[in-house]
Amino acid sequence: MRRAVELEDLPPVEGVTHRFAEVRGVRLHVAEAGDGPPLLLLHGWPQHWWCWRELIPRLASRWHVIAPDLRGWGWSDAPSGDYAKQTFADDILALLDAEGLDRVTVLSHDWGGYASFLLALDHPERVERLVALDIPPPFRPVPHPGAVLLPVFLSYQFVISTPGLGQWALTSGRLVPVILRAGSGSGYEFAREAVAAYTDPLREDARARATIACYRTFLARELPSAGRRPEELTVPTTLIMGGAGLLYRVARPRSTPSLDVHVVPGAGHFLAEEVPDEVLRISGL
């Protein structure tokens, strides 16, 4: 059931309404706009639904855009737990069930992208098409020279995961601005309001703990065990990587029969905000 609700301190986007959905015992904030076939937008860290602000008004002319905040971020609940990416995927599957959506197209980024890959791998009948932004699929790694940069890329994750240090880095508001600056392409700078919109929610203790759990789980369990096979992915998928981003140099994902990989030269990690026109052009959404 679509019902508008009032939420305080939400950054505005024209045409977007807001509500909550109860999913697996967690209240998820959902932003939505437009009518048409369902298009699910899944954000990453340190962001929330507002990272899609440059795309939602244009997408809403053709799609029913549904942009939830993942548990622990934005205006969704932040319960205790390990914040495994499978948990995000299970939440999204339950959200589709609650919304009565049998099959959706997905546009996703970062951890939302990781979760959407898991959803597409395990429940391909629910995903019409997947467009993922700057997040390699959870396939077995292929050795290449750029892999030597992996410890550099993971350095911020070790900061977040370190007891005491991670909580301070998040609640002090010091870390998120650094991540946004370091992860962007050289020609893009986040506006002050955007930095605040992403920094402030994560200064809350519960949301800081959620971020810490997310990265500790990844480093301890998910990174060492990533080993899905490319042939398991049968959903038509477009992966767009930022050519100037460290993640692209570290992972270098390759195209497969179901996965088309595109690279945007000069772009960093935050493609929906840095190069929204390129995202629309390449994805065809």
C-alpha positions in Angstrom: 0.0 0.0 0.0 1.4 3.4 -1.0 0.9 6.0 1.7 2.7 9.3 2.1 4.2 10.0 5.6 6.0 13.0 7.0 9.6 12.5 7.9 11.7 15.2 9.5 15.0 16.5 8.0 14.7 14.7 4.7 16.6 16.4 1.9 14.1 17.2 -0.9 13.7 15.7 -4.3 10.9 16.9 -6.6 8.1 14.5 -7.0 9.3 12.1 -4.3 7.0 10.8 -1.5 8.1 8.9 1.6 6.7 6.1 3.7 7.8 3.2 5.8 7.6 -0.5 5.2 7.8 -3.2 7.9 10.2 -5.9 6.6 11.4 -8.9 8.6 10.9 -7.0 11.9 12.7 -3.9 10.6 11.1 -0.6 9.6 12.6 0.5 6.2 12.2 4.0 4.9 11.1 4.0 1.3 11.2 7.0 -1.1 9.2 6.6 -4.3 8.1 8.5 -7.4 6.4 8.0 -10.8 4.2 5.3 -12.3 5.0 2.5 -14.6 7.1 -0.7 -14.3 8.9 -1.1 -11.0 12.5 0.1 -10.8 14.3 -0.6 -7.5 17.2 1.7 -6.5 19.6 0.4 -3.9 22.2 2.7 -2.5 25.6 2.0 -0.9 27.7 3.3 2.0 28.0 6.1 3.3 24.8 7.1 1.5 21.1 6.6 1.5 18.2 7.1 -1.0 19.2 10.7 -1.7 22.2 9.5 -3.7 19.7 9.0 -6.5 18.5 12.6 -6.5 19.9 13.4 -10.0 18.3 10.3 -11.5 14.9 9.9 -9.8 13.1 12.8 -11.5 14.1 11.6 -15.0 13.5 7.9 -14.2 10.1 8.7 -12.7 8.8 9.7 -16.1 9.0 6.1 -17.2 9.2 4.0 -14.0 7.6 3.5 -10.6 10.8 4.3 -8.8 11.2 2.6 -5.3 14.3 3.7 -3.4 14.5 2.1 0.1 17.2 2.9 2.7 19.0 -0.3 3.7 18.8 -1.3 7.3 21.2 0.7 9.4 21.3 3.7 7.0 19.3 6.8 6.1 15.9 6.8 7.9 15.5 3.0 8.2 15.9 1.2 11.5 19.4 0.3 12.7 19.0 -2.9 14.7 21.9 -5.0 16.1 23.3 -7.7 13.9 26.2 -8.6 11.7 24.9 -6.7 8.6 25.9 -9.5 6.2 25.2 -8.6 2.6 22.9 -11.6 2.5 20.8 -9.9 5.2 20.4 -6.9 2.9 19.4 -9.2 0.0 16.9 -11.0 2.2 15.4 -7.7 3.3 15.0 -6.6 -0.4 13.4 -9.9 -1.3 10.9 -9.5 1.6 10.3 -5.9 0.5 9.3 -7.2 -2.9 7.0 -9.7 -1.4 5.4 -7.0 0.9 4.9 -4.7 -2.1 3.4 -7.4 -4.2 6.2 -7.1 -6.8 6.9 -10.3 -8.6 9.7 -9.0 -10.9 11.6 -5.8 -10.9 14.5 -4.0 -12.7 17.2 -3.0 -10.3 19.7 -0.1 -10.3 22.2 -0.4 -7.5 25.5 0.9 -6.1 28.2 -0.3 -3.7 26.7 -2.5 -0.9 23.3 -2.2 -2.5 24.9 -3.5 -5.6 26.5 -6.4 -3.8 23.1 -7.3 -2.3 21.5 -7.0 -5.7 24.0 -9.4 -7.2 23.1 -11.9 -4.5 19.4 -11.4 -5.1 19.9 -11.9 -8.9 22.1 -15.0 -8.3 19.7 -16.7 -5.8 16.3 -15.4 -7.2 16.7 -14.7 -10.9 13.0 -15.0 -11.4 12.5 -11.8 -9.4 15.0 -9.6 -11.3 14.1 -8.6 -14.9 17.4 -6.8 -15.3 20.3 -5.5 -13.1 22.4 -2.4 -13.5 25.1 -2.2 -10.9 27.4 0.8 -10.3 31.1 0.4 -9.3 30.7 -2.8 -7.4 32.3 -6.1 -8.7 30.1 -9.2 -8.6 30.9 -11.7 -5.8 32.8 -14.0 -8.2 36.0 -15.8 -7.6 38.8 -13.3 -8.0 40.9 -13.5 -11.1 44.6 -12.7 -10.5 45.8 -9.5 -12.2 48.5 -6.8 -11.4 46.1 -4.4 -9.9 45.3 -6.8 -7.1 48.4 -5.6 -5.3 46.5 -2.4 -4.5 43.9 -4.3 -2.5 45.4 -3.5 1.0 45.4 0.2 0.0 41.7 0.0 -1.0 40.8 -1.8 2.2 42.6 0.6 4.5 39.5 2.7 5.3 37.6 -0.6 6.1 40.3 -1.5 8.6 39.8 1.9 10.2 36.1 1.4 10.4 36.5 -2.1 11.8 39.1 -1.2 14.5 37.5 -1.3 18.0 37.1 2.3 19.3 38.7 3.9 16.3 35.8 3.1 13.9 33.1 4.4 16.4 35.1 7.6 16.9 35.8 8.2 13.2 32.0 7.9 12.4 30.4 9.6 15.3 32.9 12.5 15.2 31.9 13.1 11.6 35.6 13.0 10.5 35.6 9.9 8.2 32.7 10.3 5.8 33.9 13.6 4.2 37.3 12.0 3.6 35.7 9.0 2.0 33.5 11.1 -0.3 36.5 13.2 -1.4 38.9 10.3 -1.9 36.4 8.2 -3.7 35.3 10.9 -6.2 36.8 11.5 -9.7 39.2 14.5 -9.9 36.6 16.7 -11.6 33.8 16.2 -9.0 33.4 17.7 -5.6 30.4 17.0 -3.3 28.5 20.1 -2.2 28.5 20.9 1.5 24.9 19.9 1.8 25.6 16.5 0.4 28.5 15.9 2.7 26.3 16.8 5.7 23.4 14.7 4.4 25.6 11.6 4.4 27.7 12.4 7.4 25.1 13.4 10.0 23.0 10.2 10.0 26.1 8.0 10.6 27.1 10.1 13.6 24.3 8.3 15.5 25.6 5.5 17.7 23.3 2.8 16.3 24.1 3.7 12.7 27.8 3.9 13.4 27.6 0.4 14.9 25.7 -0.8 11.9 28.5 0.5 9.6 31.2 -1.1 11.7 29.3 -4.5 11.7 28.9 -4.2 7.9 32.6 -3.9 7.3 33.8 -6.3 10.0 31.5 -9.0 8.5 32.9 -8.3 5.0 36.5 -8.5 6.1 36.1 -11.5 8.3 33.7 -13.6 6.3 32.6 -12.3 3.0 35.8 -11.2 1.4 37.6 -14.5 2.1 34.7 -16.6 0.9 33.6 -14.8 -2.2 33.4 -17.5 -4.8 30.3 -17.5 -6.9 30.8 -18.6 -10.4 30.1 -16.2 -13.4 27.9 -18.8 -15.0 25.6 -18.7 -12.1 24.5 -15.2 -13.1 21.7 -15.5 -15.7 20.0 -12.1 -15.2 21.0 -9.6 -17.9 23.3 -7.3 -16.1 25.1 -4.1 -16.9 28.0 -3.2 -14.6 29.3 0.4 -14.9 32.7 1.1 -13.2 34.5 4.4 -12.6 37.7 4.4 -14.5 39.5 6.6 -12.1 38.3 4.7 -9.0 40.7 2.5 -7.0 38.1 -0.3 -7.0 38.2 -0.7 -10.7 42.0 -0.9 -10.6 41.8 -3.5 -7.8 39.0 -5.7 -9.2 39.0 -5.3 -13.0 35.7 -7.2 -13.5 35.3 -8.8 -16.9 32.3 -9.3 -19.1 30.6 -12.6 -19.2 27.6 -13.9 -21.3 25.2 -12.3 -18.8 27.4 -9.4 -17.6 28.4 -6.4 -19.8 31.1 -4.3 -18.2 31.4 -0.6 -19.1 34.0 1.9 -17.8 33.5 5.7 -17.5 36.9 7.3 -17.9 37.8 9.9 -15.2 34.8 9.0 -13.0 35.2 7.8 -9.4 33.1 5.6 -7.2 29.9 7.7 -6.8 28.7 7.4 -10.4 25.0 8.3 -9.8 26.1 11.7 -8.6 29.3 12.3 -10.6 28.0 11.2 -14.0 24.2 10.7 -14.0 23.9 11.3 -17.7 26.4 8.6 -18.4 24.6 6.2 -16.1 21.4 6.8 -18.0 23.1 6.6 -21.4 24.9 3.3 -20.7 22.1 1.7 -18.8 19.3 2.7 -21.2 17.0 3.1 -18.2 
